[in-house]
Amino acid sequence: MAAVWWEVCAVGRAVRAAWRGPGRERDLVVQSLKAAGAALIAWTVAGVWLDDPMALMAPWVALVLVQATVYSSVRQAGQQFAAICVGALGASAAQALTEDNTGALVLSLPVLMLAANWSRFGRQGIYAATTAVFVLASGTTVSAAAVGHRVGQAALGAVIGVAVNALVLPPIHLRDVRENLAALARESGDLLHSVAADLRETQWDAQSAADWTRQAGWLERRLDALYSARSWSRESLRLTSGPLRRLHRGPAVVPPEDEDRRWSRVTGNLTALTRTLAVAADEQRTPAPPEGPVLDLYARLLRLIGDACHAEAGRLVGDRAEAAPGAATEATMEELHRRLQEGLREHAGQGAARTAVLGTLLLQAENLWAEVVPEPRESSDSSESAESFEQ
């Protein structure tokens, strides 16, 4: 009952999200209705206008060819049409040899299922076998005319399915790239805030470091989702006409691919930072964590970088309410860097282990700052930065 209730709640959330505005849920509704409409059009043409008593093939092909992008619809239409031709010809040849539908199935299905694994068919190879089943199970005598009729029905369904997908609200996936980039920036800021809070307010230990490492792992998965969304975005722009593309509701342009590489480097630096802290927290390892005021200073620096990450997330989604923090300035960076360098020199007198850890952490923080705030802000922000730093 709990699982059923959870599913009902999930469906309810999806329905509300589709009703509220553009998003992934509404895109799924549109694609589902387009697929149903394409099948109905194919049935009307084949079953009503042409009065075909076996008009199953056309709506079936039209239904499955309304894919997530126009390019994939066209590619899969070609693959599926080739598989259907192979299936129809294979069934015809098998019946001609055996003169029995059951024997034809026994002879043709193993061969067609093996042929379905051919890479040129992609995921459409299974239609070779299913077409043979439809052709032989219909009970009609297999002939050249019958085979041509089936192939013609498949071609009709393919044309209708591709046309509906390309001409009626063609699917363009630009929103997912922006959303994944913003989520990556926001979650990076959350991780930095979490690390900063633990370093300043609690006695952090191996368990805290394990939590940070786990959060860094989530960032890696988010980065994979970003790469997948970027691939879908590029594919969705292929074979879509300019006038119809302008009807697309949502972001008109997608962030440049340099942003992907930039946040990939941020993710790598965060992973290295959390790994360094995890090693330093391990009592069985030689490196020792920094202590005292320098640790509090380092936590402040991470907090400022986290604020900059959140500001970048707001910029990516067009939220101007959260402007770049005043503390994110070159003056603040120089002051923090100067004081951390002094702390590094103090730690040098306490042993090489603490010095190595602090130096590594400082380098990773500088790398993060260079990626999140690649260009210095206006000097007019300097006074605000100083006030924020003192706080």
N, C-alpha and C positions, 0 to 999 in steps of 0.2 A: 504493500500500500504506500509505503514511503517513496519507493521508486516511481510508482505511478503518479503520486502527487508532485514529485519533483519534475517529471516530464510535463505534466499539465502546467505547472508554473513556468517552465521554460518556453512552452508554446505561447502562453499568455504574454510573456515578456517580448517574444519575437513579434507577435501581432501588434502589441503597443508600439514597438520600435518601427515597424513598417508603417503604422498609421501616423506616427509623429512627423516623419520627414524622410528625406533621402538617406540611404544607408545600405548596408549589406542585406538586411532583411527585405527591404523594398525591392532591391535588385533581384532577389530570388523569386519574389512574387511576380515581377514583370516577366522574367524568363519562363516561369512555369505557365503563365497565361499565354505567352507567345507560343510555347510548344503545343499547348492544347489547341490554340487557334490554328496553327499550321496543320495539325492532324485533321481538324474539322474541315479546313479548306480542301485538303487532299481527298478526304472522303467525299465531299460534295462534288468535286470534279470527277473523281473516278467512279464513285458509286451512284451518284444522282445524275449528273450531266451525261457521262459516258455509259451509264447503266451497266456497269461491269458487275456480274454476280460474285466475283472473287476479287473485290477491291481492297483486300486486306493490306497488300504490300505497300501501297502508296501512303496511307496515313501512318503506318508503322514506321516507315523510313523518315517521313516528315517529322514525326514526333521526336525521334532520337537525334535528329540533326540540328535541332535548335540548341546549340552549345553555348559555352560561356563567352566565346569570342566568334566573330565572323570568320576569321582565318581558320580556327579549328573546325568550324562548320564546313567550310570548303574542303579542307584537307580530309576530314573524316568522310565527307560525301564521296570523294574519289575512292578512298579506301573501301568504304562500305559497298559502293557500286561494283568495284572489282570483285569483292568477296561474294556478292550476290550472283554475279555472272558465273564465277567459278562454281558456286553451289548449284545453280540451275543446270549448268552444263554437266557437272558431275552426276547429278541425279538422273539426267536424261540418258547419259551414257550407261549408267548402271542399270536402268530399267530396260534399255535396249538389249543389254547382254543377258539379263536374268528373266525378263518378261514377267516380273513379279515385284510388287511394291516392297514386300518384306525383304525379299532377297536383295533388292536394290538398296534398301537402307543398310542391310548388313554389309554390302560391298562398298558403299560410298561413304558412310559416316566415319569409319576409322581413318580413311584417307583424308577426308575433309577436315577432321579434327586435328590431324597432324599438320595439314596445310594452314590451319588457323593460327599456328604459332609462328608463321613467317613474319619477320619484322616489318616487311613492307605493308602488311595489313594493319599494323598497329594494334589497337584494341578492337578493331572491327572484324578480325578474322573469324570470330565465332559465327558471324552471319552467313558464312559459307555453309556451315552445317545446318543452321536453322532454316536457311532457304531450301536446302535439299529436303528437309522434313516437311516443310509447307508444300513444296511441289508434289512430293510423293503422297502425302496424306490427304491431298485434295481429292484424290480418286479419279482425276481426269487422266486421259491418255497423254503421256509425255510425247510431244512432237516439237518440231522446229518452231511452229506457230505458237505453241503454248510457252515454250521457253522465251521466245521473243516477247510475248505478252507480259510475262513476269518481269523480264528485264525492263520493259517499257514502263510498267507500274512503279518499279523501283526508281527509275530515272525521273518520273513525274513527282514522286514524293520527295526526292532529293532536291529538285529544283524549287519546289514549294517551300521546303524547310529552310534552305539557304536563303531564299528571297525574303521570307518573313523575318529571319534573324538579321539580315543585312539592311532591310528597309524600314522595319518597324522598331523604333527605339533601339538602334544597334548597341550592344553592350560595350561600354568603354570603362575600363577599370583604372581610373586615376586616383580615386579616393583612397584606396587601400595603401598606396605608397605613402601618401601624406600622413595617414593615420598611424601607420607603423613607424614612420620616422618620429612623429610626435610622441608616440608611446615609448620609443627607445630613449628619446631625450628625457622624458618625464621619469621613466624608471631609473635611468642613470642618476638623475638628481635625487630620487628617493634613496638609492643605495648610498650616495655620498652623504646625505643627511643622516641616514641610519648609522653609518660608520662614525661620523662626526659626533653624534649624540652619545654613542657608546664610549668613545674615547674621552669625552669631556665629563660625562655624568655617571658612569658606572665603572665597576672594576671589570674591564673586558678580559675575556679569557678565551680558551679554545672553542667553547660553545658559541660565543659571539662571532669568532672568526669563521666557524662553520656556517653560521647563518649568512654572513656576508658572501662567503663562497657560493652558497646556494643561490642567493640573489644574482650574483654574477653569472651563474649558469642560466638563469632565466633570461638574462640579457642576450646570451648567445642564441637561445631559441628565438627570441624576438628578432634578432638579426637574420636568422634563417627565414623567418616569416617575411621580413622586409625584402630579401632577395627574391623570394617567390612572388611577392606582390609586384616587384619591379619587372619580372619576367612576364607576368600577366598583363601589366600595363603596356609593355612594348608590343605584345601580341595583339592586344585589343585595338591598337591603332592601325593595324595592317588591314587592308581591304575595306576600310570604312570611308565613305565619301565625306568630303568637307562640309557640305551643307547639312547633312544629317548629323555629323559630329558636333556642329554648333548647337543642335537641339539638346545636347547632353546636359543634364542638370547635375551640377556639382562643380568641383574645381576644374577650371579650363585648362590649366597647365599642371604638369607634374614636377615636383622638385628635381633639380639636376642630379645626375648619378654621382657627382662629387660629394653630395650629402651622404650617400650610402657609404662611400669610402671613409669619409670623415668620422661618421658615427661607428664605423667598424673599428677604426683606430681607438676611439674613445672606449669602446667595449673591451678591446684588447688591453688597454692601459688599466681599466678598472679590474679586469681579471688578474692582471699582474699585481696590482696593489693589494687586492684581497688575499692573493696567494702569499705575498710577502708578510702580511699581518698574521696569516694563519701559521706560517713557519715561525715567526717571532713569538707567537703565543704557545707554541709547542714546547713543553718543558724538557722534552727529550732531545731538542735540537740546540745547537750552539748559539745561533743568533738570538739576541735579547732585545725586547721592545724598548723604545725610548720612554723616558719618564720625566715627570716634572713639568715646568712651564712650557717647555718646547712641545710636549705632546698636546697641551691645550692650544698652543699656537697653530699646530698642524691641523687640529680639528677645526679651528676657525677657517683656515684656508680651504679645507674640504667643504665646509658649509657654504662658503662664497661660490665655489665652483658648482655646487649643487644648485644654488640659486640661479646661476647662469644657465644651467641645463634646463631648469623649469621655464626660464624666460625664452629659451630657444624652442621649447615645446609649444609655448603659447604663440610664438611667431609662426611656427609651421602650420598651426590650425587657424591662423588669422585672428587670434585673440589678442587684441591690443590693450586689454585691461591690465595685463601683467607685463609691464615694460621691463626692459633690462635693468637689473638692480644697480643702484648708484654705486655700490661697493665694487662692482666689476670694472675697475679702471686700472690703468698702468701705474698710477701712484700707489694704489693699495697693494698691487702685486709687488712693486719694488720694496715697499716697507715690510711686507710679510717675508719676502725673500731675504732681506737683510737680517731680520731678526732670526729667521730659521738658520741662516748661515752661522750666525753667532752661536746658536744652540748646537749646531753641528761641531763647531770648534770646542765647545765645552764638553760635549760627549766624547770627543777624541781623547780627552784625558781620562775617561772612565773605561776605556778598553775598545778594542777593534770591533767587537761584536755589535755593541750598541751603535757605534759610528756607522758601520756598514748598513745596518737596518735603516737608520734615520736618513742616510744619504740616498739609499734606494727609494725610500718613500718620498723624499723631496723631489727626486728626479721624476718619479711617476706623477706627482701632483703638478709639476711644471709642464709635463707633456699633456696632461689633461687640460690645463689652463690654455695652453697654446692651441688645442683643438676646439675647445668649447668657445673661447673668445679669441678667434684668430687674428683680429685686428684691434688695436687700441681704441678705446672710446674717446669721445671729445674731452678735452682738458677741462671743460666747464663742469664735468662731473667729479672733479678731484675733491672738492670740499665735501660733497656728499659721501665720497668714498672714505675719507678720513673719519667722518663722524660714525659711519657704519662700522669701520674697523675698530674704533675705540669701544663701541658697544659690544 
